[in-house]
Amino acid sequence: KVQAALTGVTLLKADVTANDDIDKALMKRFGIVGPPAILFFNNNQEIASQRVVGFKNADDFTQIIEKALP
């Protein structure tokens, strides 16, 4: 379900495991305390109401994707 809902979406992953200065700056820029966090963007603007922090099961995450994507 999740893969089907993400068809046509460009996915980017930032690995902040090292927690170095660059990682900290990225998390600060987006107001993220720590991973995992999933942010949706449209026209370079975050759809903040659809931000996901932490784990979601497939059904809940699919619903979030469907709300986030036009």
PDB file of N, CA, C, O and CB in Angstrom:
ATOM      1  N   LYS A   1       0.826  -1.196   0.000  1.00  0.00           N
ATOM      2  CA  LYS A   1       0.000   0.000   0.000  1.00  0.00           C
ATOM      3  C   LYS A   1       0.867   1.256   0.000  1.00  0.00           C
ATOM      4  O   LYS A   1       0.609   2.202  -0.745  1.00  0.00           O
ATOM      5  CB  LYS A   1      -0.938   0.000   1.208  1.00  0.00           C
ATOM      6  N   VAL A   2       1.885   1.252   0.835  1.00  0.00           N
ATOM      7  CA  VAL A   2       2.752   2.431   0.943  1.00  0.00           C
ATOM      8  C   VAL A   2       3.475   2.671  -0.373  1.00  0.00           C
ATOM      9  O   VAL A   2       3.508   3.801  -0.859  1.00  0.00           O
ATOM     10  CB  VAL A   2       3.772   2.260   2.090  1.00  0.00           C
ATOM     11  N   GLN A   3       4.050   1.635  -0.951  1.00  0.00           N
ATOM     12  CA  GLN A   3       4.772   1.797  -2.216  1.00  0.00           C
ATOM     13  C   GLN A   3       3.849   2.299  -3.312  1.00  0.00           C
ATOM     14  O   GLN A   3       4.243   3.159  -4.099  1.00  0.00           O
ATOM     15  CB  GLN A   3       5.416   0.475  -2.641  1.00  0.00           C
ATOM     16  N   ALA A   4       2.646   1.789  -3.379  1.00  0.00           N
ATOM     17  CA  ALA A   4       1.692   2.232  -4.393  1.00  0.00           C
ATOM     18  C   ALA A   4       1.328   3.705  -4.179  1.00  0.00           C
ATOM     19  O   ALA A   4       1.207   4.460  -5.143  1.00  0.00           O
ATOM     20  CB  ALA A   4       0.422   1.354  -4.360  1.00  0.00           C
ATOM     21  N   ALA A   5       1.155   4.107  -2.930  1.00  0.00           N
ATOM     22  CA  ALA A   5       0.796   5.498  -2.630  1.00  0.00           C
ATOM     23  C   ALA A   5       1.928   6.462  -2.974  1.00  0.00           C
ATOM     24  O   ALA A   5       1.684   7.642  -3.228  1.00  0.00           O
ATOM     25  CB  ALA A   5       0.427   5.640  -1.154  1.00  0.00           C
ATOM     26  N   LEU A   6       3.161   5.965  -2.982  1.00  0.00           N
ATOM     27  CA  LEU A   6       4.319   6.820  -3.270  1.00  0.00           C
ATOM     28  C   LEU A   6       4.739   6.790  -4.745  1.00  0.00           C
ATOM     29  O   LEU A   6       5.787   7.333  -5.094  1.00  0.00           O
ATOM     30  CB  LEU A   6       5.489   6.399  -2.407  1.00  0.00           C
ATOM     31  N   THR A   7       3.953   6.175  -5.594  1.00  0.00           N
ATOM     32  CA  THR A   7       4.273   6.125  -7.019  1.00  0.00           C
ATOM     33  C   THR A   7       4.408   7.546  -7.562  1.00  0.00           C
ATOM     34  O   THR A   7       3.532   8.387  -7.361  1.00  0.00           O
ATOM     35  CB  THR A   7       3.185   5.340  -7.804  1.00  0.00           C
ATOM     36  N   GLY A   8       5.520   7.798  -8.253  1.00  0.00           N
ATOM     37  CA  GLY A   8       5.740   9.108  -8.857  1.00  0.00           C
ATOM     38  C   GLY A   8       6.328  10.148  -7.927  1.00  0.00           C
ATOM     39  O   GLY A   8       6.527  11.294  -8.330  1.00  0.00           O
ATOM     40  N   VAL A   9       6.610   9.772  -6.695  1.00  0.00           N
ATOM     41  CA  VAL A   9       7.150  10.697  -5.706  1.00  0.00           C
ATOM     42  C   VAL A   9       8.672  10.575  -5.685  1.00  0.00           C
ATOM     43  O   VAL A   9       9.209   9.469  -5.742  1.00  0.00           O
ATOM     44  CB  VAL A   9       6.552  10.417  -4.298  1.00  0.00           C
ATOM     45  N   THR A  10       9.357  11.694  -5.605  1.00  0.00           N
ATOM     46  CA  THR A  10      10.805  11.687  -5.446  1.00  0.00           C
ATOM     47  C   THR A  10      11.122  11.560  -3.964  1.00  0.00           C
ATOM     48  O   THR A  10      10.708  12.395  -3.159  1.00  0.00           O
ATOM     49  CB  THR A  10      11.450  12.974  -6.051  1.00  0.00           C
ATOM     50  N   LEU A  11      11.850  10.522  -3.612  1.00  0.00           N
ATOM     51  CA  LEU A  11      12.187  10.278  -2.209  1.00  0.00           C
ATOM     52  C   LEU A  11      13.637  10.683  -1.965  1.00  0.00           C
ATOM     53  O   LEU A  11      14.528  10.329  -2.736  1.00  0.00           O
ATOM     54  CB  LEU A  11      11.961   8.784  -1.831  1.00  0.00           C
ATOM     55  N   LEU A  12      13.859  11.416  -0.904  1.00  0.00           N
ATOM     56  CA  LEU A  12      15.203  11.799  -0.483  1.00  0.00           C
ATOM     57  C   LEU A  12      15.386  11.336   0.947  1.00  0.00           C
ATOM     58  O   LEU A  12      14.476  11.438   1.770  1.00  0.00           O
ATOM     59  CB  LEU A  12      15.435  13.343  -0.613  1.00  0.00           C
ATOM     60  N   LYS A  13      16.572  10.825   1.232  1.00  0.00           N
ATOM     61  CA  LYS A  13      16.854  10.335   2.582  1.00  0.00           C
ATOM     62  C   LYS A  13      18.118  11.001   3.094  1.00  0.00           C
ATOM     63  O   LYS A  13      19.155  10.984   2.430  1.00  0.00           O
ATOM     64  CB  LYS A  13      17.000   8.786   2.602  1.00  0.00           C
ATOM     65  N   ALA A  14      18.026  11.576   4.257  1.00  0.00           N
ATOM     66  CA  ALA A  14      19.198  12.174   4.901  1.00  0.00           C
ATOM     67  C   ALA A  14      19.594  11.273   6.062  1.00  0.00           C
ATOM     68  O   ALA A  14      18.820  11.069   6.997  1.00  0.00           O
ATOM     69  CB  ALA A  14      18.907  13.645   5.392  1.00  0.00           C
ATOM     70  N   ASP A  15      20.800  10.741   5.992  1.00  0.00           N
ATOM     71  CA  ASP A  15      21.320   9.887   7.062  1.00  0.00           C
ATOM     72  C   ASP A  15      22.057  10.781   8.056  1.00  0.00           C
ATOM     73  O   ASP A  15      23.138  11.290   7.762  1.00  0.00           O
ATOM     74  CB  ASP A  15      22.269   8.761   6.495  1.00  0.00           C
ATOM     75  N   VAL A  16      21.470  10.964   9.221  1.00  0.00           N
ATOM     76  CA  VAL A  16      22.060  11.834  10.243  1.00  0.00           C
ATOM     77  C   VAL A  16      22.666  11.017  11.386  1.00  0.00           C
ATOM     78  O   VAL A  16      22.798  11.502  12.509  1.00  0.00           O
ATOM     79  CB  VAL A  16      21.001  12.801  10.794  1.00  0.00           C
ATOM     80  N   THR A  17      23.026   9.788  11.084  1.00  0.00           N
ATOM     81  CA  THR A  17      23.592   8.888  12.084  1.00  0.00           C
ATOM     82  C   THR A  17      24.862   9.450  12.718  1.00  0.00           C
ATOM     83  O   THR A  17      25.071   9.301  13.922  1.00  0.00           O
ATOM     84  CB  THR A  17      23.886   7.542  11.459  1.00  0.00           C
ATOM     85  N   ALA A  18      25.707  10.091  11.922  1.00  0.00           N
ATOM     86  CA  ALA A  18      26.982  10.612  12.436  1.00  0.00           C
ATOM     87  C   ALA A  18      26.767  11.721  13.456  1.00  0.00           C
ATOM     88  O   ALA A  18      27.622  11.955  14.310  1.00  0.00           O
ATOM     89  CB  ALA A  18      27.845  11.131  11.287  1.00  0.00           C
ATOM     90  N   ASN A  19      25.624  12.407  13.371  1.00  0.00           N
ATOM     91  CA  ASN A  19      25.288  13.501  14.283  1.00  0.00           C
ATOM     92  C   ASN A  19      26.410  14.547  14.347  1.00  0.00           C
ATOM     93  O   ASN A  19      26.712  15.091  15.409  1.00  0.00           O
ATOM     94  CB  ASN A  19      25.006  12.948  15.688  1.00  0.00           C
ATOM     95  N   ASP A  20      27.016  14.813  13.188  1.00  0.00           N
ATOM     96  CA  ASP A  20      28.072  15.816  13.110  1.00  0.00           C
ATOM     97  C   ASP A  20      27.462  17.209  12.918  1.00  0.00           C
ATOM     98  O   ASP A  20      26.242  17.364  12.966  1.00  0.00           O
ATOM     99  CB  ASP A  20      29.051  15.486  11.954  1.00  0.00           C
ATOM    100  N   ASP A  21      28.290  18.196  12.706  1.00  0.00           N
ATOM    101  CA  ASP A  21      27.794  19.571  12.589  1.00  0.00           C
ATOM    102  C   ASP A  21      26.823  19.741  11.426  1.00  0.00           C
ATOM    103  O   ASP A  21      25.843  20.478  11.540  1.00  0.00           O
ATOM    104  CB  ASP A  21      28.956  20.530  12.422  1.00  0.00           C
ATOM    105  N   ILE A  22      27.087  19.068  10.313  1.00  0.00           N
ATOM    106  CA  ILE A  22      26.189  19.161   9.152  1.00  0.00           C
ATOM    107  C   ILE A  22      24.846  18.526   9.487  1.00  0.00           C
ATOM    108  O   ILE A  22      23.800  19.094   9.175  1.00  0.00           O
ATOM    109  CB  ILE A  22      26.817  18.475   7.907  1.00  0.00           C
ATOM    110  N   ASP A  23      24.862  17.359  10.115  1.00  0.00           N
ATOM    111  CA  ASP A  23      23.621  16.685  10.510  1.00  0.00           C
ATOM    112  C   ASP A  23      22.826  17.553  11.480  1.00  0.00           C
ATOM    113  O   ASP A  23      21.612  17.700  11.337  1.00  0.00           O
ATOM    114  CB  ASP A  23      23.927  15.313  11.149  1.00  0.00           C
ATOM    115  N   LYS A  24      23.502  18.119  12.455  1.00  0.00           N
ATOM    116  CA  LYS A  24      22.830  18.964  13.448  1.00  0.00           C
ATOM    117  C   LYS A  24      22.223  20.198  12.794  1.00  0.00           C
ATOM    118  O   LYS A  24      21.122  20.615  13.155  1.00  0.00           O
ATOM    119  CB  LYS A  24      23.814  19.384  14.550  1.00  0.00           C
ATOM    120  N   ALA A  25      22.931  20.781  11.836  1.00  0.00           N
ATOM    121  CA  ALA A  25      22.412  21.960  11.133  1.00  0.00           C
ATOM    122  C   ALA A  25      21.169  21.601  10.324  1.00  0.00           C
ATOM    123  O   ALA A  25      20.211  22.372  10.284  1.00  0.00           O
ATOM    124  CB  ALA A  25      23.492  22.559  10.207  1.00  0.00           C
ATOM    125  N   LEU A  26      21.179  20.431   9.679  1.00  0.00           N
ATOM    126  CA  LEU A  26      20.022  19.994   8.904  1.00  0.00           C
ATOM    127  C   LEU A  26      18.814  19.780   9.804  1.00  0.00           C
ATOM    128  O   LEU A  26      17.712  20.231   9.492  1.00  0.00           O
ATOM    129  CB  LEU A  26      20.344  18.709   8.142  1.00  0.00           C
ATOM    130  N   MET A  27      19.024  19.090  10.923  1.00  0.00           N
ATOM    131  CA  MET A  27      17.909  18.849  11.849  1.00  0.00           C
ATOM    132  C   MET A  27      17.397  20.159  12.439  1.00  0.00           C
ATOM    133  O   MET A  27      16.191  20.331  12.609  1.00  0.00           O
ATOM    134  CB  MET A  27      18.341  17.896  12.979  1.00  0.00           C
ATOM    135  N   LYS A  28      18.297  21.076  12.750  1.00  0.00           N
ATOM    136  CA  LYS A  28      17.881  22.373  13.269  1.00  0.00           C
ATOM    137  C   LYS A  28      17.070  23.130  12.232  1.00  0.00           C
ATOM    138  O   LYS A  28      16.052  23.739  12.561  1.00  0.00           O
ATOM    139  CB  LYS A  28      19.096  23.199  13.696  1.00  0.00           C
ATOM    140  N   ARG A  29      17.515  23.096  10.975  1.00  0.00           N
ATOM    141  CA  ARG A  29      16.822  23.800   9.884  1.00  0.00           C
ATOM    142  C   ARG A  29      15.372  23.364   9.776  1.00  0.00           C
ATOM    143  O   ARG A  29      14.489  24.178   9.505  1.00  0.00           O
ATOM    144  CB  ARG A  29      17.533  23.559   8.551  1.00  0.00           C
ATOM    145  N   PHE A  30      15.127  22.060   9.991  1.00  0.00           N
ATOM    146  CA  PHE A  30      13.774  21.530   9.854  1.00  0.00           C
ATOM    147  C   PHE A  30      13.076  21.296  11.190  1.00  0.00           C
ATOM    148  O   PHE A  30      11.962  20.772  11.219  1.00  0.00           O
ATOM    149  CB  PHE A  30      13.815  20.247   9.085  1.00  0.00           C
ATOM    150  N   GLY A  31      13.708  21.674  12.286  1.00  0.00           N
ATOM    151  CA  GLY A  31      13.080  21.543  13.595  1.00  0.00           C
ATOM    152  C   GLY A  31      12.861  20.099  14.019  1.00  0.00           C
ATOM    153  O   GLY A  31      11.838  19.761  14.615  1.00  0.00           O
ATOM    154  N   ILE A  32      13.827  19.262  13.705  1.00  0.00           N
ATOM    155  CA  ILE A  32      13.725  17.840  14.042  1.00  0.00           C
ATOM    156  C   ILE A  32      14.685  17.545  15.187  1.00  0.00           C
ATOM    157  O   ILE A  32      15.870  17.871  15.110  1.00  0.00           O
ATOM    158  CB  ILE A  32      14.040  16.934  12.802  1.00  0.00           C
ATOM    159  N   VAL A  33      14.174  16.931  16.246  1.00  0.00           N
ATOM    160  CA  VAL A  33      15.008  16.594  17.396  1.00  0.00           C
ATOM    161  C   VAL A  33      15.859  15.369  17.089  1.00  0.00           C
ATOM    162  O   VAL A  33      17.019  15.299  17.496  1.00  0.00           O
ATOM    163  CB  VAL A  33      14.140  16.346  18.644  1.00  0.00           C
ATOM    164  N   GLY A  34      15.298  14.419  16.384  1.00  0.00           N
ATOM    165  CA  GLY A  34      16.029  13.216  16.010  1.00  0.00           C
ATOM    166  C   GLY A  34      15.215  12.378  15.056  1.00  0.00           C
ATOM    167  O   GLY A  34      14.007  12.577  14.927  1.00  0.00           O
ATOM    168  N   PRO A  35      15.860  11.441  14.386  1.00  0.00           N
ATOM    169  CA  PRO A  35      15.147  10.588  13.443  1.00  0.00           C
ATOM    170  C   PRO A  35      14.342   9.522  14.177  1.00  0.00           C
ATOM    171  O   PRO A  35      14.606   9.274  15.353  1.00  0.00           O
ATOM    172  CB  PRO A  35      16.128   9.933  12.469  1.00  0.00           C
ATOM    173  N   PRO A  36      13.389   8.895  13.541  1.00  0.00           N
ATOM    174  CA  PRO A  36      12.983   9.112  12.165  1.00  0.00           C
ATOM    175  C   PRO A  36      11.951  10.232  12.050  1.00  0.00           C
ATOM    176  O   PRO A  36      11.112  10.422  12.931  1.00  0.00           O
ATOM    177  CB  PRO A  36      12.428   7.830  11.579  1.00  0.00           C
ATOM    178  N   ALA A  37      12.033  10.946  10.970  1.00  0.00           N
ATOM    179  CA  ALA A  37      11.049  11.976  10.646  1.00  0.00           C
ATOM    180  C   ALA A  37      10.846  11.966   9.133  1.00  0.00           C
ATOM    181  O   ALA A  37      11.805  11.830   8.372  1.00  0.00           O
ATOM    182  CB  ALA A  37      11.510  13.396  11.152  1.00  0.00           C
ATOM    183  N   ILE A  38       9.609  12.110   8.708  1.00  0.00           N
ATOM    184  CA  ILE A  38       9.280  12.138   7.283  1.00  0.00           C
ATOM    185  C   ILE A  38       8.548  13.444   7.013  1.00  0.00           C
ATOM    186  O   ILE A  38       7.539  13.756   7.645  1.00  0.00           O
ATOM    187  CB  ILE A  38       8.409  10.893   6.858  1.00  0.00           C
ATOM    188  N   LEU A  39       9.078  14.190   6.069  1.00  0.00           N
ATOM    189  CA  LEU A  39       8.509  15.487   5.709  1.00  0.00           C
ATOM    190  C   LEU A  39       8.064  15.434   4.257  1.00  0.00           C
ATOM    191  O   LEU A  39       8.756  14.868   3.410  1.00  0.00           O
ATOM    192  CB  LEU A  39       9.534  16.641   5.935  1.00  0.00           C
ATOM    193  N   PHE A  40       6.932  16.010   3.975  1.00  0.00           N
ATOM    194  CA  PHE A  40       6.408  16.083   2.616  1.00  0.00           C
ATOM    195  C   PHE A  40       6.513  17.527   2.138  1.00  0.00           C
ATOM    196  O   PHE A  40       6.237  18.463   2.888  1.00  0.00           O
ATOM    197  CB  PHE A  40       4.930  15.574   2.548  1.00  0.00           C
ATOM    198  N   PHE A  41       6.917  17.695   0.880  1.00  0.00           N
ATOM    199  CA  PHE A  41       7.062  19.021   0.290  1.00  0.00           C
ATOM    200  C   PHE A  41       6.280  19.107  -1.006  1.00  0.00           C
ATOM    201  O   PHE A  41       6.153  18.130  -1.743  1.00  0.00           O
ATOM    202  CB  PHE A  41       8.539  19.350   0.044  1.00  0.00           C
ATOM    203  N   ASN A  42       5.760  20.294  -1.267  1.00  0.00           N
ATOM    204  CA  ASN A  42       5.109  20.596  -2.532  1.00  0.00           C
ATOM    205  C   ASN A  42       5.548  21.992  -2.927  1.00  0.00           C
ATOM    206  O   ASN A  42       5.352  22.936  -2.162  1.00  0.00           O
ATOM    207  CB  ASN A  42       3.542  20.487  -2.431  1.00  0.00           C
ATOM    208  N   ASN A  43       6.138  22.146  -4.103  1.00  0.00           N
ATOM    209  CA  ASN A  43       6.649  23.440  -4.561  1.00  0.00           C
ATOM    210  C   ASN A  43       7.594  24.065  -3.540  1.00  0.00           C
ATOM    211  O   ASN A  43       7.496  25.253  -3.234  1.00  0.00           O
ATOM    212  CB  ASN A  43       5.492  24.394  -4.847  1.00  0.00           C
ATOM    213  N   ASN A  44       8.506  23.256  -3.018  1.00  0.00           N
ATOM    214  CA  ASN A  44       9.528  23.694  -2.053  1.00  0.00           C
ATOM    215  C   ASN A  44       8.973  24.150  -0.714  1.00  0.00           C
ATOM    216  O   ASN A  44       9.692  24.778   0.063  1.00  0.00           O
ATOM    217  CB  ASN A  44      10.323  24.805  -2.641  1.00  0.00           C
ATOM    218  N   GLN A  45       7.728  23.855  -0.428  1.00  0.00           N
ATOM    219  CA  GLN A  45       7.117  24.209   0.856  1.00  0.00           C
ATOM    220  C   GLN A  45       6.723  22.926   1.580  1.00  0.00           C
ATOM    221  O   GLN A  45       6.089  22.040   1.008  1.00  0.00           O
ATOM    222  CB  GLN A  45       5.873  25.141   0.656  1.00  0.00           C
ATOM    223  N   GLU A  46       7.110  22.847   2.843  1.00  0.00           N
ATOM    224  CA  GLU A  46       6.721  21.667   3.609  1.00  0.00           C
ATOM    225  C   GLU A  46       5.222  21.683   3.864  1.00  0.00           C
ATOM    226  O   GLU A  46       4.636  22.726   4.155  1.00  0.00           O
ATOM    227  CB  GLU A  46       7.494  21.600   4.941  1.00  0.00           C
ATOM    228  N   ILE A  47       4.619  20.520   3.751  1.00  0.00           N
ATOM    229  CA  ILE A  47       3.223  20.332   4.141  1.00  0.00           C
ATOM    230  C   ILE A  47       3.279  19.905   5.609  1.00  0.00           C
ATOM    231  O   ILE A  47       3.224  18.717   5.927  1.00  0.00           O
ATOM    232  CB  ILE A  47       2.463  19.249   3.216  1.00  0.00           C
ATOM    233  N   ALA A  48       3.390  20.886   6.485  1.00  0.00           N
ATOM    234  CA  ALA A  48       3.681  20.635   7.897  1.00  0.00           C
ATOM    235  C   ALA A  48       2.627  19.770   8.582  1.00  0.00           C
ATOM    236  O   ALA A  48       2.946  19.001   9.489  1.00  0.00           O
ATOM    237  CB  ALA A  48       3.805  21.944   8.630  1.00  0.00           C
ATOM    238  N   SER A  49       1.394  19.891   8.159  1.00  0.00           N
ATOM    239  CA  SER A  49       0.328  19.114   8.800  1.00  0.00           C
ATOM    240  C   SER A  49       0.477  17.620   8.557  1.00  0.00           C
ATOM    241  O   SER A  49      -0.170  16.824   9.238  1.00  0.00           O
ATOM    242  CB  SER A  49      -1.025  19.575   8.299  1.00  0.00           C
ATOM    243  N   GLN A  50       1.308  17.221   7.609  1.00  0.00           N
ATOM    244  CA  GLN A  50       1.487  15.814   7.293  1.00  0.00           C
ATOM    245  C   GLN A  50       2.843  15.277   7.758  1.00  0.00           C
ATOM    246  O   GLN A  50       3.218  14.160   7.404  1.00  0.00           O
ATOM    247  CB  GLN A  50       1.336  15.602   5.806  1.00  0.00           C
ATOM    248  N   ARG A  51       3.569  16.053   8.538  1.00  0.00           N
ATOM    249  CA  ARG A  51       4.872  15.613   9.050  1.00  0.00           C
ATOM    250  C   ARG A  51       4.683  14.382   9.929  1.00  0.00           C
ATOM    251  O   ARG A  51       3.754  14.317  10.735  1.00  0.00           O
ATOM    252  CB  ARG A  51       5.572  16.751   9.848  1.00  0.00           C
ATOM    253  N   VAL A  52       5.573  13.413   9.763  1.00  0.00           N
ATOM    254  CA  VAL A  52       5.520  12.175  10.542  1.00  0.00           C
ATOM    255  C   VAL A  52       6.802  12.076  11.364  1.00  0.00           C
ATOM    256  O   VAL A  52       7.901  12.156  10.816  1.00  0.00           O
ATOM    257  CB  VAL A  52       5.344  10.919   9.613  1.00  0.00           C
ATOM    258  N   VAL A  53       6.663  11.905  12.662  1.00  0.00           N
ATOM    259  CA  VAL A  53       7.809  11.687  13.541  1.00  0.00           C
ATOM    260  C   VAL A  53       7.568  10.358  14.240  1.00  0.00           C
ATOM    261  O   VAL A  53       6.548  10.167  14.901  1.00  0.00           O
ATOM    262  CB  VAL A  53       7.999  12.873  14.580  1.00  0.00           C
ATOM    263  N   GLY A  54       8.514   9.447  14.089  1.00  0.00           N
ATOM    264  CA  GLY A  54       8.353   8.134  14.683  1.00  0.00           C
ATOM    265  C   GLY A  54       7.720   7.149  13.715  1.00  0.00           C
ATOM    266  O   GLY A  54       7.502   7.463  12.545  1.00  0.00           O
ATOM    267  N   PHE A  55       7.432   5.980  14.203  1.00  0.00           N
ATOM    268  CA  PHE A  55       6.904   4.886  13.385  1.00  0.00           C
ATOM    269  C   PHE A  55       5.401   5.019  13.202  1.00  0.00           C
ATOM    270  O   PHE A  55       4.684   5.405  14.126  1.00  0.00           O
ATOM    271  CB  PHE A  55       7.236   3.534  14.019  1.00  0.00           C
ATOM    272  N   LYS A  56       4.930   4.697  12.004  1.00  0.00           N
ATOM    273  CA  LYS A  56       3.499   4.555  11.704  1.00  0.00           C
ATOM    274  C   LYS A  56       3.321   3.219  11.004  1.00  0.00           C
ATOM    275  O   LYS A  56       4.168   2.815  10.207  1.00  0.00           O
ATOM    276  CB  LYS A  56       2.958   5.750  10.812  1.00  0.00           C
ATOM    277  N   ASN A  57       2.231   2.535  11.296  1.00  0.00           N
ATOM    278  CA  ASN A  57       1.978   1.291  10.568  1.00  0.00           C
ATOM    279  C   ASN A  57       1.589   1.629   9.132  1.00  0.00           C
ATOM    280  O   ASN A  57       1.305   2.786   8.820  1.00  0.00           O
ATOM    281  CB  ASN A  57       0.860   0.449  11.264  1.00  0.00           C
ATOM    282  N   ALA A  58       1.575   0.631   8.262  1.00  0.00           N
ATOM    283  CA  ALA A  58       1.366   0.851   6.832  1.00  0.00           C
ATOM    284  C   ALA A  58       0.037   1.539   6.539  1.00  0.00           C
ATOM    285  O   ALA A  58      -0.010   2.432   5.694  1.00  0.00           O
ATOM    286  CB  ALA A  58       1.431  -0.467   6.091  1.00  0.00           C
ATOM    287  N   ASP A  59      -1.039   1.149   7.211  1.00  0.00           N
ATOM    288  CA  ASP A  59      -2.346   1.748   6.943  1.00  0.00           C
ATOM    289  C   ASP A  59      -2.367   3.230   7.325  1.00  0.00           C
ATOM    290  O   ASP A  59      -2.842   4.066   6.557  1.00  0.00           O
ATOM    291  CB  ASP A  59      -3.442   0.991   7.705  1.00  0.00           C
ATOM    292  N   ASP A  60      -1.856   3.547   8.504  1.00  0.00           N
ATOM    293  CA  ASP A  60      -1.828   4.945   8.946  1.00  0.00           C
ATOM    294  C   ASP A  60      -0.927   5.788   8.046  1.00  0.00           C
ATOM    295  O   ASP A  60      -1.273   6.917   7.697  1.00  0.00           O
ATOM    296  CB  ASP A  60      -1.349   5.036  10.404  1.00  0.00           C
ATOM    297  N   PHE A  61       0.226   5.241   7.672  1.00  0.00           N
ATOM    298  CA  PHE A  61       1.155   5.989   6.835  1.00  0.00           C
ATOM    299  C   PHE A  61       0.577   6.213   5.441  1.00  0.00           C
ATOM    300  O   PHE A  61       0.755   7.283   4.859  1.00  0.00           O
ATOM    301  CB  PHE A  61       2.494   5.257   6.740  1.00  0.00           C
ATOM    302  N   THR A  62      -0.107   5.217   4.909  1.00  0.00           N
ATOM    303  CA  THR A  62      -0.746   5.371   3.598  1.00  0.00           C
ATOM    304  C   THR A  62      -1.771   6.508   3.638  1.00  0.00           C
ATOM    305  O   THR A  62      -1.854   7.293   2.694  1.00  0.00           O
ATOM    306  CB  THR A  62      -1.427   4.046   3.163  1.00  0.00           C
ATOM    307  N   GLN A  63      -2.531   6.603   4.692  1.00  0.00           N
ATOM    308  CA  GLN A  63      -3.517   7.690   4.820  1.00  0.00           C
ATOM    309  C   GLN A  63      -2.815   9.052   4.863  1.00  0.00           C
ATOM    310  O   GLN A  63      -3.294  10.011   4.257  1.00  0.00           O
ATOM    311  CB  GLN A  63      -4.380   7.495   6.096  1.00  0.00           C
ATOM    312  N   ILE A  64      -1.711   9.141   5.556  1.00  0.00           N
ATOM    313  CA  ILE A  64      -0.953  10.399   5.618  1.00  0.00           C
ATOM    314  C   ILE A  64      -0.449  10.767   4.226  1.00  0.00           C
ATOM    315  O   ILE A  64      -0.552  11.922   3.813  1.00  0.00           O
ATOM    316  CB  ILE A  64       0.238  10.281   6.611  1.00  0.00           C
ATOM    317  N   ILE A  65       0.093   9.793   3.505  1.00  0.00           N
ATOM    318  CA  ILE A  65       0.594  10.051   2.147  1.00  0.00           C
ATOM    319  C   ILE A  65      -0.542  10.566   1.268  1.00  0.00           C
ATOM    320  O   ILE A  65      -0.375  11.550   0.547  1.00  0.00           O
ATOM    321  CB  ILE A  65       1.216   8.764   1.530  1.00  0.00           C
ATOM    322  N   GLU A  66      -1.674   9.915   1.326  1.00  0.00           N
ATOM    323  CA  GLU A  66      -2.797  10.313   0.474  1.00  0.00           C
ATOM    324  C   GLU A  66      -3.285  11.728   0.775  1.00  0.00           C
ATOM    325  O   GLU A  66      -3.730  12.434  -0.130  1.00  0.00           O
ATOM    326  CB  GLU A  66      -3.944   9.336   0.641  1.00  0.00           C
ATOM    327  N   LYS A  67      -3.204  12.145   2.035  1.00  0.00           N
ATOM    328  CA  LYS A  67      -3.575  13.521   2.393  1.00  0.00           C
ATOM    329  C   LYS A  67      -2.522  14.518   1.930  1.00  0.00           C
ATOM    330  O   LYS A  67      -2.846  15.646   1.558  1.00  0.00           O
ATOM    331  CB  LYS A  67      -3.775  13.644   3.907  1.00  0.00           C
ATOM    332  N   ALA A  68      -1.258  14.097   1.955  1.00  0.00           N
ATOM    333  CA  ALA A  68      -0.150  15.006   1.627  1.00  0.00           C
ATOM    334  C   ALA A  68      -0.013  15.238   0.133  1.00  0.00           C
ATOM    335  O   ALA A  68       0.395  16.318  -0.294  1.00  0.00           O
ATOM    336  CB  ALA A  68       1.151  14.459   2.171  1.00  0.00           C
ATOM    337  N   LEU A  69      -0.347  14.239  -0.658  1.00  0.00           N
ATOM    338  CA  LEU A  69      -0.127  14.348  -2.095  1.00  0.00           C
ATOM    339  C   LEU A  69      -1.399  14.757  -2.824  1.00  0.00           C
ATOM    340  O   LEU A  69      -2.469  14.187  -2.609  1.00  0.00           O
ATOM    341  CB  LEU A  69       0.389  13.030  -2.650  1.00  0.00           C
ATOM    342  N   PRO A  70      -1.261  15.754  -3.687  1.00  0.00           N
ATOM    343  CA  PRO A  70      -2.463  16.202  -4.433  1.00  0.00           C
ATOM    344  C   PRO A  70      -2.942  15.187  -5.437  1.00  0.00           C
ATOM    345  O   PRO A  70      -3.931  15.423  -6.130  1.00  0.00           O
ATOM    346  CB  PRO A  70      -2.183  17.499  -5.151  1.00  0.00           C
TER     347      PRO A  70
END
